């Protein structure tokens, strides 16, 4: 009890126990530290306190010297006190590691608490005193530090995160011997650091484990299996140059356990996109992740240096460089990313370092209005748009620097990108180097919409991206915009909803006079009644403001050039213009709000029935009613580009041979085909334009289109065309020599070698269903309704066991697979419900039955739906503990053994057992293993194992005794034979002699 530990004269409670340890030289002496500053050396044998040590400041930790004659305490005022065990009156030494020593012998200024201290000794020199905390209070903003004191030197090591705990690694496990520390393990909030104490400057060990996966929050990830064999060595070689210098020359000192056979026969790579704009490549082939390469996409942009210099984007308040979509071609090593600020960056892999004088950049104006006027029956629909680039190609030259802020004539921000590209030379290290930067710009005061889909093709030299406004295609070889259209313009006369396009949006100045505003709000839900009232009230207020003048409305409506004017005409015109702008801004905000809420409501209609108790709405089929203005807003909000796929297939029904094309999927379930006419390869590819034109082919599915792929007539997957990687930044001499060798036509998919009579299959997966379309007839060969009560979050066409299948992950938590091309259900397992959007954003399938997602902001969960992998799972697991030989205990020495100076052991079972301490109190709980349950099984198993061990030991002892008996018997027999021989010889010697001859 605590009252027995303190002195009799003290009446106050000593506080919580913050430390307890035994003397390294005598296990019968227990050191107990209380928070108030009292330390007691308790004798376990005599059950009383030998010494009491008192200090004015609170104690945080205590550490022993290995000889057991001294100990050190850390206190809340930033001081260290060293005590002799036999001198409890005052400490031998008081140290303030980071305190300023004042003159006149005054006490140093107090510092922050020292949270932990360790006291380690060495044979040749001074001991190590290692502590965390204790910094001066005037060091505001300084990072957490670990202090290493050795002799007269004091080293302060700054850490990136707060220190949770630290542990010193020593050469011996025995606390009563010289410790000989060689490393310090520091556990931080987001990292694990090992410090080498044997080298000058205390460098850190290079960490072989990926503890920085959440260094910046992960915003998206992609999973690639069965990659080219030379890809991981190439990424590792360029990533090794990124590692900072100054690591310890020694290997990672923690080497316990054994690895399992976790390595696959194929290579696996995980790519993660982060909120700070970085992209990381991970080697996932083994049982643990290994970072290969890190790419910083934000270094091509100018960063704001002060708070007033904010980016020109209203899309996000923070993290303007966050990665949203990653498109990667492993064979060509082309990388394309889409960021949250409506920017796209194309990267090319190179092993050579280059300096880019001017970063190539394109600005794309992609924002469209839709006039929701239904075309009357019999009225001619708008014609198909003309092919882009077919007659007069208009490549947009790459801009040398970002365009400056500009405004339209009505004062709205216009033609301004969200981020500013650097206009100074950029040094690009080996690895991924910037090929082209594409940015969407503001249009008439509205920021660009975020990009929803992205695809790149190295064989065609094209990149395409889309959002809820439309689609844009860029030739990154010629740095030209090939396509810039709205979704309805792609549909043309085949638009199922018959909307009138008006693109691109242009700011129009109102004519002089009163503006007549017609608002058709029929069909708007009562949810927006208050907003409608506010908008209507603002409109009427504006009319009242205009009518306050003395000029009649009919005079105001006349043009200034009509000859009839008023002295108040200019002021009234200004009022009209201001009112028009207010109405336009409020109408725009209101339409955005309605569109956003309608999109959310429409998404809720697709949720499982158990997640929508308040929504009693039947699931609409593909035939939708589009009569009200609400559904018109719904069309505009949901008609986004959701899937893009380059391929070489039949674009029209009448085609006799496959040709390069782009398949486009939208959130309304529409699939469009865009034909591509590519020039020949080599130099002609850089001179002649690429002709892009909609083919008129339109397919429809139920729900938003998620994924598309193509199969040949035998059911084998046809990958998109690609161009094998080659070094781009080679010297001109070698380049000219190798051009003739490497010049060849554009690489195409295996379909080009097929006969004309053979058909192909297009596999299209949407949120609700999957279809297999036979080409070129465009007939639906197979159809499968994946879910009726939920929706598909992710769908991928993957290879598994020498076959192709469609893998889907639904919002209700089911993982489903279907055979291709027949779409027969193969697997339907409940795995994980959609609890947060992180799972939906990061879940992805890959080949060989693998998948992964972010289970938390700091953890990647990898899973498999392959039976072969499940059978080998136990072999993949490693062993945490491995048996090692116990090091030899320190030599006690002759004099220590003679005078009792060595370590003294204590049988605590004898001390605390029932024989000496008596039976325990009835109030104390006692664990009695029962016959049933896991504990009973463990107890029985341990009992059986113990009996078997004892029986085996007895058998071994019996065998050993029998062996000893046999050896002794043989020895006695040999001795008897020898005695008999000697006796016979003696008898023969004295046989014929007389008695007097002896």
Secondary structure by P-SEA (a helix, b strand, c coil): ccccccccccccccccccccccccccccbbbbbcccbbbbbcccccccccbbbbbcbbbccccccccccbbbbbcccbbbbbbbcccccccccccccccccccccccccccccccbbbbbbbccbbbbbbbcccccccccccccbbbbbcccbbbbbbbcccccbbbbbcccccccccccccbbbbbcccbbbbbbcccccccccccccccccccccccccccccccccaaaaaaaaaaaaacccccccccccccccccccccccbbbbbbbbcccbbbbbbbccccbbbbcccccccccccccccccccccccccccccccccbbbbbccccbbbbbcccbbbbbbbbbcbbbbbcccccccccccccccccccccccccccccccccccbbbbbccccccccccccccccccccccccccccbbbbcccccccbbbbbbbccccccccccbbbbbccccbbbbbcccbbbbbccccccccccccccccccccccccccccccbbbbbbcccbbbbbbbcccccccaaaaaaaaaaaaaaaaaaaaccccccccccccccccccccaaaaaaaaaaaaaaaaaaaaaaaaaaaaaaaaaaaaaaaccccccccccccccccccccccaaaaaaaaacccccbbbbbbcccccccccccbbbbbbcccbbbbbbbbbccccccccccbbbbbbbccbbbbbccccccccccccccccccccccccccccccaaaaaaacccccccccccccccccccbbbbbbbbcccbbbbbcccccccccccccccccccccccccccccbbbbbbbcccbbbbbbccccccccccccccccccccccccccccccccccccccccbbbbbbccaaaaaaccccccccbbbbcccccccccaaaaaacccbbbbcccccccccccccccccbbbbbbccccaaaaaaaaaaaaaaaaaaaaaaaaaaaaaaaaaaaaaaaaaaaaaaaaaaaaaaaaacccccccc
